[in-house]
C-alpha cells in the first residue's frame, strides 16, 4: 500500500468529519436561537448577535481542521 494514498484517505476523512461537525454545531445553534427568539422576541437582537459569533467560531474551528488535513497531505 502506498503511504501517500493512505495520508490522502485519512486527510479526506478528517476534512469530512470537520465539515460534518461544523454543520451539526451550526444547526444546533440555529435551532436553539430560533427557540429562544420564539420565547422572548424582545431579545432577538442580542440572541442573533450571539448566534452569529458562535457560528463564526465553529466555522473557524472547522477551517483549522480542514487546513490541518490538507497540510498532512501536502507536507
C-alpha positions as a printed Julia matrix, in Angstrom:
75×3 Matrix{Float64}:
   0.0    0.0    0.0
   1.32   3.43  -0.94
   1.85   5.68   2.08
   0.81   8.82   0.16
  -2.54   7.24  -0.7
  -3.09   6.43   2.96
  -2.39  10.01   4.01
  -4.77  11.28   1.33
  -7.53   8.98   2.51
  -7.07   9.94   6.13
  -7.0   13.61   5.18
 -10.25  13.25   3.27
 -11.82  11.51   6.26
 -10.58  14.25   8.6
 -11.9   17.01   6.36
 -15.25  15.3    6.1
 -15.53  14.92   9.86
 -14.63  18.59  10.36
 -17.31  19.72   7.93
 -19.95  17.39   9.37
 -19.16  18.55  12.9
 -19.39  22.19  11.9
 -22.7   21.6   10.15
 -24.17  19.87  13.18
 -22.91  22.59  15.51
 -24.27  25.45  13.45
 -27.58  23.63  13.04
 -27.86  23.2   16.8
 -27.07  26.88  17.36
 -29.67  27.98  14.8
 -32.32  25.72  16.27
 -31.67  26.91  19.81
 -31.62  30.54  18.72
 -34.99  30.21  16.99
 -36.46  28.6   20.11
 -35.09  31.4   22.27
 -36.41  34.11  19.94
 -39.83  32.44  19.92
 -39.88  32.58  23.73
 -38.54  36.14  24.05
 -39.0   38.14  20.84
 -37.8   41.35  22.52
 -34.31  39.83  22.96
 -33.96  38.8   19.32
 -31.13  41.24  18.5
 -28.97  40.04  21.38
 -29.69  36.38  20.62
 -28.95  36.86  16.92
 -25.62  38.57  17.61
 -24.56  35.8   19.97
 -25.61  33.17  17.41
 -23.54  34.8   14.67
 -20.44  34.97  16.87
 -20.78  31.33  17.93
 -21.31  30.22  14.32
 -18.19  32.1   13.23
 -16.14  30.4   15.95
 -17.4   26.97  14.89
 -16.61  27.69  11.24
 -13.13  28.84  12.26
 -12.52  25.59  14.12
 -13.71  23.59  11.1
 -11.42  25.59   8.84
  -8.46  24.79  11.1
  -9.37  21.11  10.85
  -9.52  21.24   7.06
  -6.23  23.15   6.8
  -4.56  20.65   9.11
  -5.7   17.72   6.99
  -4.54  19.45   3.81
  -1.15  20.07   5.4
  -0.94  16.36   6.18
  -1.43  15.58   2.5
   0.87  18.23   1.04
   3.65  18.05   3.61
